[in-house]
């Protein structure tokens, strides 16, 4: 039996393009004389479709595509993901399903049982869980077909769930396991996923086809890395990360490999390389799927905008990126020269738009309100907002998307100007702590000094008043980032943080900064998610609250 | 038996203030010689606490308050809402619970079974559902104690759920029903709620105490309106809407009332009055709970900002509201005179900050980018963003919060400038369609012409280019709003909308406008929710999608 794995990049709601990709892969599989071709979770509509699922029209379109796939697949079997309607009146209206299509018709629809409802996941908002488990009979083989999370409770070891779907399927003695997934990337996820797959195979002693979605959907980046594992628990093949791939496997070879001492082909990439590649894909798909080509961004001379510029040039091509320098009276000389040098090294054009005249005119216009008050955060933010206004004017005039360059440390403590440097269509590094931004810069410079060293080594500054330094307002980033990581990623409270050795007054100050700035994060652009806990849909905090604040 | 109902305004995470309110009500109840006092759902921590629930420290603080309440309640019984830990390893970590406290200790903890996970609700994200149903024995009475949604599946008629908690409790023959709720307001909710309460009493023939939360938590407005119903299904008493109230009832009187022909005391308020009162409370609590006094807003001469100004003055006091007029070369004469007249009638100060010089300086500064291009949306947005910059400069200088004045029709079709008129700490009428804004204006003017008639009767215009009218870019509002309502509130697809009689090309155009502007709504301020489907947490749409767009 020959089985094809299609790791495709779908687009939410773009039924035409999704069907085309599925159709092309089916044609490849047919040419390759495959018996079966497997697609990822909700491939028909893209994942996550969110509240589009509440539109009956949307589900009808999914059903139409399923019918078109069935028409396409008269001589080959297909496993493809799509929502299906719950025929019972009780419970949620839909299932998250894997369709098994054979001989030009839907032979079986298998529903997902474990519905992730945490972090960025809202599946129980839409889907009814499955309680009725059966394998799929395909010729002389029985397939344990499952959807994503269903293999994540091996032997009931996941405290979130009370049933183990694959255990249930084992009663019917399947020959191999298929799991169709849309498992979003974070820098820990690839290792976690591999552990879970190994645990499944260790328990069930069966070959496993794990087919993951690849491609970014706004903030969520799906990294692919689909895996074929033999019954001995060795990775027989792993598909590349962050790109579309199609591959074919002979089930006999896979079975035979379990008896030989074949090497394990698991791909382990360094954390910072994964983040780099994920961000490049995230930018590329955001623009591509929205139908835009060109990015604009403010280039300050600091490390954040430098790194974002490089990532954008890699994602979109250097001809499609315009950095804009917007010096003020508080800008240092090197801010300009370092920025110009970076643009030159990258081979990108740049624009210089000084803000001084508009800043002066604004102060003049605001006299009735400002008169007699000392220079404070109002004047600082004014500059940042004039820059944002310039950048947005360019986007409106020439169809750019503005890239936001705030990092996670700033976003966490609210060290940024709402409607100023917090603007943009997409936040590229809003899930990357400042110390990780440095790592990214070093990774980018690993072969040659693309980002001028002076940008990396200078002390971070917002340059909104004379001789300002980030360290005037914030703890040093290595300490701040460790503390933020424990609070945000690990949900440690103030007592635990002090027990870990953080200074109590620092803990109180930083936690308060994080919590009182929820109102700012509420209005930020979508942030490319690369960590297990990013700001955005995966972290839902009250704005009007009074806790550690 | 004497029972007190405490309809209080809690603040998420503000354990000190929440405990103080609970303590005060307990003292009232003790003075009133009550046997039992009932508080609303999650009153200890405020509702909805969202991801604060993932912090062990947060749950510990809830437990501490429960202990303090128990210490306070040595001579009176208390029913109060708080999260409780799930002792089992499997399933979610918490329950959403009603604590029954008697003789100074927690006698029983009843868990919520039906966990709303739709629209603005995410309860299954946090809570494990209850499966084990028992009444609470209190002296010679048995109480069917339930939490919010648990009474919303009367006789299994709600298609969302498969069990009916109150049916389960009936096996133990309770004497009366208590339901503690945090049921957010929308203009349909009060009637729906009353129908559900009546259906419960019709089925179980028992008196019912329904205790609801009152007060706003950012976007969500809880309207109170707690109800005591006798076994005959008559409303024995209904607490006021949108304000804190404490009342006492004698169970014997309540029982007796079911046998007499007592009148039903249900309060039915007109829709537009409810929306008005809800918005006033929403503004008041947003400021009060964040510790701010003063609001600023741009006053354009149009109806939206006029209505918001009146609502803000009613919520915060006229001395705490500053409207700012920011005329440009495209502003009509009446924009200024109408605005000044409104401020005068309201008795509020106003500020005039013309934008022309900054606009001209900006065009000059942007010449390298704008040169040779015709006037387009870039110049329009530039003006809106200069105004936003002025307003934000005032907030930063003098500790105002900027009120956003966009209406729901504009927000839906993206007729607004991101980082311009879409700015603000809070969107007051972002869930009110333009046609409803007119109704609000007429309601405000019902006794006297507070809002000058010219503001109400003039044709809506953004005044960002010569002789601009909303109707140049948008369908007439009465048609647009009907279409938007069917698409947004009722989730009707294009086919259904055409079947309803809407013009097909209009449907395609409007649905496309709604869907391609998701990126703008992603960055808007929290919107006070008054409809059953508001933009915000209750409507989760992909930004990068391709569906009806």
HADDOCK unambig.tbl for C-alpha pairs under 7 A between the chains (distance, minus, plus):
assign (segid A and resid 11 and name CA) (segid B and resid 545 and name CA) 6.44 0.50 0.50
assign (segid A and resid 12 and name CA) (segid B and resid 545 and name CA) 4.78 0.50 0.50
assign (segid A and resid 12 and name CA) (segid B and resid 546 and name CA) 6.21 0.50 0.50
assign (segid A and resid 13 and name CA) (segid B and resid 545 and name CA) 5.67 0.50 0.50
assign (segid A and resid 13 and name CA) (segid B and resid 546 and name CA) 4.92 0.50 0.50
assign (segid A and resid 13 and name CA) (segid B and resid 547 and name CA) 4.70 0.50 0.50
assign (segid A and resid 14 and name CA) (segid B and resid 545 and name CA) 6.90 0.50 0.50
assign (segid A and resid 14 and name CA) (segid B and resid 546 and name CA) 4.80 0.50 0.50
assign (segid A and resid 14 and name CA) (segid B and resid 547 and name CA) 6.12 0.50 0.50
assign (segid A and resid 49 and name CA) (segid B and resid 542 and name CA) 6.59 0.50 0.50
assign (segid A and resid 50 and name CA) (segid B and resid 540 and name CA) 5.98 0.50 0.50
assign (segid A and resid 50 and name CA) (segid B and resid 541 and name CA) 5.68 0.50 0.50
assign (segid A and resid 50 and name CA) (segid B and resid 542 and name CA) 6.50 0.50 0.50
assign (segid A and resid 51 and name CA) (segid B and resid 539 and name CA) 6.69 0.50 0.50
assign (segid A and resid 51 and name CA) (segid B and resid 540 and name CA) 5.47 0.50 0.50
assign (segid A and resid 51 and name CA) (segid B and resid 541 and name CA) 5.57 0.50 0.50
assign (segid A and resid 52 and name CA) (segid B and resid 541 and name CA) 6.76 0.50 0.50
assign (segid A and resid 54 and name CA) (segid B and resid 491 and name CA) 6.87 0.50 0.50
assign (segid A and resid 55 and name CA) (segid B and resid 491 and name CA) 5.56 0.50 0.50
assign (segid A and resid 55 and name CA) (segid B and resid 492 and name CA) 6.70 0.50 0.50
assign (segid A and resid 55 and name CA) (segid B and resid 493 and name CA) 6.52 0.50 0.50
assign (segid A and resid 57 and name CA) (segid B and resid 493 and name CA) 5.32 0.50 0.50
assign (segid A and resid 89 and name CA) (segid B and resid 159 and name CA) 5.79 0.50 0.50
assign (segid A and resid 90 and name CA) (segid B and resid 159 and name CA) 4.61 0.50 0.50
assign (segid A and resid 90 and name CA) (segid B and resid 160 and name CA) 5.81 0.50 0.50
assign (segid A and resid 90 and name CA) (segid B and resid 161 and name CA) 6.00 0.50 0.50
assign (segid A and resid 90 and name CA) (segid B and resid 162 and name CA) 5.93 0.50 0.50
assign (segid A and resid 91 and name CA) (segid B and resid 159 and name CA) 5.94 0.50 0.50
assign (segid A and resid 91 and name CA) (segid B and resid 160 and name CA) 4.49 0.50 0.50
assign (segid A and resid 91 and name CA) (segid B and resid 161 and name CA) 5.23 0.50 0.50
assign (segid A and resid 91 and name CA) (segid B and resid 162 and name CA) 6.34 0.50 0.50
assign (segid A and resid 92 and name CA) (segid B and resid 160 and name CA) 5.67 0.50 0.50
assign (segid A and resid 117 and name CA) (segid B and resid 124 and name CA) 6.88 0.50 0.50
assign (segid A and resid 117 and name CA) (segid B and resid 125 and name CA) 5.12 0.50 0.50
assign (segid A and resid 118 and name CA) (segid B and resid 125 and name CA) 5.30 0.50 0.50
assign (segid A and resid 124 and name CA) (segid B and resid 117 and name CA) 6.88 0.50 0.50
assign (segid A and resid 125 and name CA) (segid B and resid 117 and name CA) 5.12 0.50 0.50
assign (segid A and resid 125 and name CA) (segid B and resid 118 and name CA) 5.29 0.50 0.50
assign (segid A and resid 159 and name CA) (segid B and resid 89 and name CA) 5.78 0.50 0.50
assign (segid A and resid 159 and name CA) (segid B and resid 90 and name CA) 4.59 0.50 0.50
assign (segid A and resid 159 and name CA) (segid B and resid 91 and name CA) 5.94 0.50 0.50
assign (segid A and resid 160 and name CA) (segid B and resid 90 and name CA) 5.80 0.50 0.50
assign (segid A and resid 160 and name CA) (segid B and resid 91 and name CA) 4.48 0.50 0.50
assign (segid A and resid 160 and name CA) (segid B and resid 92 and name CA) 5.66 0.50 0.50
assign (segid A and resid 161 and name CA) (segid B and resid 90 and name CA) 6.01 0.50 0.50
assign (segid A and resid 161 and name CA) (segid B and resid 91 and name CA) 5.22 0.50 0.50
assign (segid A and resid 162 and name CA) (segid B and resid 90 and name CA) 5.94 0.50 0.50
assign (segid A and resid 162 and name CA) (segid B and resid 91 and name CA) 6.36 0.50 0.50
assign (segid A and resid 217 and name CA) (segid B and resid 544 and name CA) 6.11 0.50 0.50
assign (segid A and resid 218 and name CA) (segid B and resid 543 and name CA) 6.31 0.50 0.50
assign (segid A and resid 218 and name CA) (segid B and resid 544 and name CA) 5.36 0.50 0.50
assign (segid A and resid 286 and name CA) (segid B and resid 544 and name CA) 6.76 0.50 0.50
assign (segid A and resid 289 and name CA) (segid B and resid 544 and name CA) 6.41 0.50 0.50
assign (segid A and resid 290 and name CA) (segid B and resid 544 and name CA) 6.10 0.50 0.50
assign (segid A and resid 353 and name CA) (segid B and resid 365 and name CA) 6.41 0.50 0.50
assign (segid A and resid 353 and name CA) (segid B and resid 366 and name CA) 6.95 0.50 0.50
assign (segid A and resid 357 and name CA) (segid B and resid 361 and name CA) 6.48 0.50 0.50
assign (segid A and resid 358 and name CA) (segid B and resid 358 and name CA) 5.87 0.50 0.50
assign (segid A and resid 358 and name CA) (segid B and resid 361 and name CA) 5.39 0.50 0.50
assign (segid A and resid 358 and name CA) (segid B and resid 362 and name CA) 5.86 0.50 0.50
assign (segid A and resid 361 and name CA) (segid B and resid 357 and name CA) 6.50 0.50 0.50
assign (segid A and resid 361 and name CA) (segid B and resid 358 and name CA) 5.39 0.50 0.50
assign (segid A and resid 362 and name CA) (segid B and resid 358 and name CA) 5.86 0.50 0.50
assign (segid A and resid 365 and name CA) (segid B and resid 353 and name CA) 6.40 0.50 0.50
assign (segid A and resid 366 and name CA) (segid B and resid 353 and name CA) 6.95 0.50 0.50
assign (segid A and resid 369 and name CA) (segid B and resid 394 and name CA) 6.71 0.50 0.50
assign (segid A and resid 377 and name CA) (segid B and resid 396 and name CA) 6.41 0.50 0.50
assign (segid A and resid 378 and name CA) (segid B and resid 393 and name CA) 5.14 0.50 0.50
assign (segid A and resid 378 and name CA) (segid B and resid 396 and name CA) 4.71 0.50 0.50
assign (segid A and resid 378 and name CA) (segid B and resid 397 and name CA) 5.25 0.50 0.50
assign (segid A and resid 382 and name CA) (segid B and resid 389 and name CA) 6.70 0.50 0.50
assign (segid A and resid 382 and name CA) (segid B and resid 393 and name CA) 6.31 0.50 0.50
assign (segid A and resid 385 and name CA) (segid B and resid 389 and name CA) 6.40 0.50 0.50
assign (segid A and resid 389 and name CA) (segid B and resid 382 and name CA) 6.69 0.50 0.50
assign (segid A and resid 389 and name CA) (segid B and resid 385 and name CA) 6.39 0.50 0.50
assign (segid A and resid 393 and name CA) (segid B and resid 378 and name CA) 5.13 0.50 0.50
assign (segid A and resid 393 and name CA) (segid B and resid 382 and name CA) 6.30 0.50 0.50
assign (segid A and resid 394 and name CA) (segid B and resid 369 and name CA) 6.70 0.50 0.50
assign (segid A and resid 396 and name CA) (segid B and resid 377 and name CA) 6.42 0.50 0.50
assign (segid A and resid 396 and name CA) (segid B and resid 378 and name CA) 4.71 0.50 0.50
assign (segid A and resid 397 and name CA) (segid B and resid 378 and name CA) 5.24 0.50 0.50
assign (segid A and resid 419 and name CA) (segid B and resid 419 and name CA) 5.48 0.50 0.50
assign (segid A and resid 491 and name CA) (segid B and resid 54 and name CA) 6.87 0.50 0.50
assign (segid A and resid 491 and name CA) (segid B and resid 55 and name CA) 5.57 0.50 0.50
assign (segid A and resid 492 and name CA) (segid B and resid 55 and name CA) 6.70 0.50 0.50
assign (segid A and resid 493 and name CA) (segid B and resid 55 and name CA) 6.50 0.50 0.50
assign (segid A and resid 493 and name CA) (segid B and resid 57 and name CA) 5.32 0.50 0.50
assign (segid A and resid 522 and name CA) (segid B and resid 523 and name CA) 7.00 0.50 0.50
assign (segid A and resid 523 and name CA) (segid B and resid 522 and name CA) 6.99 0.50 0.50
assign (segid A and resid 523 and name CA) (segid B and resid 523 and name CA) 4.15 0.50 0.50
assign (segid A and resid 523 and name CA) (segid B and resid 524 and name CA) 5.74 0.50 0.50
assign (segid A and resid 523 and name CA) (segid B and resid 525 and name CA) 6.24 0.50 0.50
assign (segid A and resid 524 and name CA) (segid B and resid 523 and name CA) 5.75 0.50 0.50
assign (segid A and resid 525 and name CA) (segid B and resid 523 and name CA) 6.22 0.50 0.50
assign (segid A and resid 539 and name CA) (segid B and resid 51 and name CA) 6.69 0.50 0.50
assign (segid A and resid 540 and name CA) (segid B and resid 50 and name CA) 5.99 0.50 0.50
assign (segid A and resid 540 and name CA) (segid B and resid 51 and name CA) 5.46 0.50 0.50
assign (segid A and resid 541 and name CA) (segid B and resid 50 and name CA) 5.70 0.50 0.50
assign (segid A and resid 541 and name CA) (segid B and resid 51 and name CA) 5.57 0.50 0.50
assign (segid A and resid 541 and name CA) (segid B and resid 52 and name CA) 6.76 0.50 0.50
assign (segid A and resid 542 and name CA) (segid B and resid 49 and name CA) 6.60 0.50 0.50
assign (segid A and resid 542 and name CA) (segid B and resid 50 and name CA) 6.50 0.50 0.50
assign (segid A and resid 543 and name CA) (segid B and resid 218 and name CA) 6.30 0.50 0.50
assign (segid A and resid 544 and name CA) (segid B and resid 217 and name CA) 6.10 0.50 0.50
assign (segid A and resid 544 and name CA) (segid B and resid 218 and name CA) 5.37 0.50 0.50
assign (segid A and resid 544 and name CA) (segid B and resid 286 and name CA) 6.76 0.50 0.50
assign (segid A and resid 544 and name CA) (segid B and resid 289 and name CA) 6.40 0.50 0.50
assign (segid A and resid 544 and name CA) (segid B and resid 290 and name CA) 6.10 0.50 0.50
assign (segid A and resid 545 and name CA) (segid B and resid 11 and name CA) 6.43 0.50 0.50
assign (segid A and resid 545 and name CA) (segid B and resid 12 and name CA) 4.78 0.50 0.50
assign (segid A and resid 545 and name CA) (segid B and resid 13 and name CA) 5.68 0.50 0.50
assign (segid A and resid 545 and name CA) (segid B and resid 14 and name CA) 6.91 0.50 0.50
assign (segid A and resid 546 and name CA) (segid B and resid 12 and name CA) 6.21 0.50 0.50
assign (segid A and resid 546 and name CA) (segid B and resid 13 and name CA) 4.92 0.50 0.50
assign (segid A and resid 546 and name CA) (segid B and resid 14 and name CA) 4.80 0.50 0.50
assign (segid A and resid 547 and name CA) (segid B and resid 13 and name CA) 4.71 0.50 0.50
assign (segid A and resid 547 and name CA) (segid B and resid 14 and name CA) 6.12 0.50 0.50
